[in-house]
Amino acid sequence: MKFVECAGTPYEIGLQHGRSASNEIRRGIKFYEDFFQETTKLSWENVSQTASKFLPLLQNDWPGYLEELQGLAEGADLPFLSILAMNVRTEIAYGMFTDGCTALSWKTNNASFLAQNWDWQEEQKPNLIRLRIHQPSKPSIEMITEAGIIGKIGLNSSGLGVCLNAIRARGVDFEKLPCHLALRVCLELTSKHEAVDVLKKAGVASACHILVADSSGGLGLECAHTDIVELPMSENGIVIHTNHFIKEHVGVKESRQLLDSPFRLQRIEYLIRSCREAHPASKDIQLFLEDEENYPTSICRAQTGKSMAATVFSIIMTLHEGYADIKVGRPTEDGETFRLTPQAQAENSVH
């Protein structure tokens, strides 16, 4: 997986990202151009114009992200609205996307873990990058993201991490934060409580579940375009989520629940409950992510038959020690492995 390291002003960060990952960004845009045409009959021009509805929000409330996206478009030599559309793809699709899958947070007596299998179409796997960002007066960030998207799944140098579960539900509010930018907001803060406060004030534009955690444990934020409902830790220090609403949301109805989502939620709860380790470690969580009960639509998902998605990568964040371990591809198969260390100093060159 390509490693991209950026530092400087928002525009400079975007410029470095765009220049370093231009090929991956172009392939990703082609992937989503085809995807939108096939699933929603929207042309990429229509998608880009819809994305422009977020411009007033960015200009007024989040100008740093606007500058970063402008730099990204310049660096990749692509139209600005194409880059914006990538970053608000979930909102434009009105709940058509089902990436996100199984996520968990587990606070034990001596550890805090955050983990996820991210399931999506394998065609997009070559367009993932490992992105590390250094900004003045903010925590450094390291995440796995689709090239061209500035907020995704990862952690920061303050030991705060985020995961994402997509939820199929109609409705979008163009005056609230798109879910991928909401992930980026979290990664620029120093505690889960601070992240919750900021997101609840700003609102999230569409349906998703954001699981935010630090050394004190996790907190789920089940988001709809109308509200945000908190999912606190259980008495055993656990928060789990898949791809459907667990709580009621005012004026919101799921478009079409992913059929295997309730099973995966029950299964991950069972696996955690069955773990007999007095002090669970990342190796125990790795076994959860490898689970193939109900294959191919299992926690470790496979692209088989009608199931078009597969586990594209897995991540286990050891937040109390400030790092995350990545496995590219399905956790049960051979694949690239590496560690995210956002606290590492900026290197001399951008990769």
Secondary structure as the mmCIF struct_conf table of DSSP 4:
data_model
#
loop_
_struct_conf.conf_type_id
_struct_conf.id
_struct_conf.beg_label_comp_id
_struct_conf.beg_label_asym_id
_struct_conf.beg_label_seq_id
_struct_conf.end_label_comp_id
_struct_conf.end_label_asym_id
_struct_conf.end_label_seq_id
STRN STRN1 LYS A 2 ALA A 7
BEND BEND1 GLY A 8 THR A 9
HELX_RH_AL_P HELX_RH_AL_P1 PRO A 10 SER A 20
TURN_TY1_P TURN_TY1_P1 ALA A 21 ALA A 21
HELX_RH_AL_P HELX_RH_AL_P2 SER A 22 THR A 40
HELX_RH_AL_P HELX_RH_AL_P3 TRP A 44 ALA A 51
HELX_RH_3T_P HELX_RH_3T_P1 SER A 52 PHE A 54
HELX_RH_AL_P HELX_RH_AL_P4 LEU A 55 ASP A 61
HELX_RH_AL_P HELX_RH_AL_P5 PRO A 63 ALA A 76
TURN_TY1_P TURN_TY1_P2 ASP A 77 ASP A 77
HELX_RH_AL_P HELX_RH_AL_P6 PHE A 80 ASN A 87
TURN_TY1_P TURN_TY1_P3 VAL A 88 VAL A 88
HELX_RH_AL_P HELX_RH_AL_P7 ARG A 89 ILE A 92
TURN_TY1_P TURN_TY1_P4 ALA A 93 GLY A 95
STRN STRN2 ALA A 103 LYS A 107
BEND BEND2 ASN A 109 ASN A 110
STRN STRN3 SER A 112 TRP A 120
HELX_RH_3T_P HELX_RH_3T_P2 GLU A 122 ASN A 127
STRN STRN4 LEU A 128 HIS A 134
TURN_TY1_P TURN_TY1_P5 PRO A 136 SER A 137
BEND BEND3 LYS A 138 LYS A 138
STRN STRN5 ILE A 141 GLU A 146
TURN_TY1_P TURN_TY1_P6 ALA A 147 GLY A 148
BEND BEND4 ILE A 150 ILE A 150
STRN STRN6 ILE A 153 ASN A 156
TURN_TY1_P TURN_TY1_P7 SER A 157 SER A 158
BEND BEND5 GLY A 159 GLY A 159
STRN STRN7 GLY A 161 ALA A 166
STRN STRN8 ALA A 169 ALA A 169
TURN_TY1_P TURN_TY1_P8 PHE A 174 GLU A 175
BEND BEND6 LYS A 176 LYS A 176
STRN STRN9 LEU A 177 LEU A 177
HELX_RH_AL_P HELX_RH_AL_P8 CYS A 179 LEU A 187
TURN_TY1_P TURN_TY1_P9 GLU A 188 GLU A 188
BEND BEND7 LEU A 189 SER A 191
HELX_RH_AL_P HELX_RH_AL_P9 LYS A 192 ALA A 202
STRN STRN10 VAL A 204 VAL A 204
BEND BEND8 ALA A 205 SER A 206
STRN STRN11 CYS A 208 ASP A 214
TURN_TY1_P TURN_TY1_P10 SER A 215 SER A 216
STRN STRN12 GLY A 217 CYS A 223
BEND BEND9 HIS A 225 THR A 226
STRN STRN13 ILE A 228 LEU A 231
TURN_TY1_P TURN_TY1_P11 GLU A 235 ASN A 236
BEND BEND10 GLY A 237 GLY A 237
STRN STRN14 ILE A 238 HIS A 241
BEND BEND11 ASN A 243 HIS A 244
BEND BEND12 ILE A 246 LYS A 247
TURN_TY1_P TURN_TY1_P12 VAL A 250 GLY A 251
STRN STRN15 GLU A 254 GLU A 254
BEND BEND13 SER A 255 ARG A 256
TURN_TY1_P TURN_TY1_P13 LEU A 259 ASP A 260
HELX_RH_AL_P HELX_RH_AL_P10 SER A 261 SER A 274
BEND BEND14 ALA A 278 HIS A 279
HELX_RH_AL_P HELX_RH_AL_P11 SER A 282 LEU A 289
TURN_TY1_P TURN_TY1_P14 GLU A 290 GLU A 290
TURN_TY1_P TURN_TY1_P15 GLU A 293 PRO A 296
BEND BEND15 THR A 297 CYS A 300
STRN STRN16 THR A 304 THR A 304
TURN_TY1_P TURN_TY1_P16 GLY A 305 LYS A 306
STRN STRN17 SER A 307 SER A 307
STRN STRN18 ALA A 310 THR A 318
TURN_TY1_P TURN_TY1_P17 LEU A 319 GLY A 322
STRN STRN19 TYR A 323 VAL A 328
BEND BEND16 GLY A 329 GLY A 329
TURN_TY1_P TURN_TY1_P18 PRO A 331 THR A 332
BEND BEND17 GLU A 333 GLU A 333
STRN STRN20 THR A 337 LEU A 340
TURN_TY1_P TURN_TY1_P19 PRO A 342 GLN A 343
BEND BEND18 ALA A 344 ALA A 344
HELX_LH_PP_P HELX_LH_PP_P1 GLN A 345 GLU A 347
BEND BEND19 ASN A 348 SER A 349
#
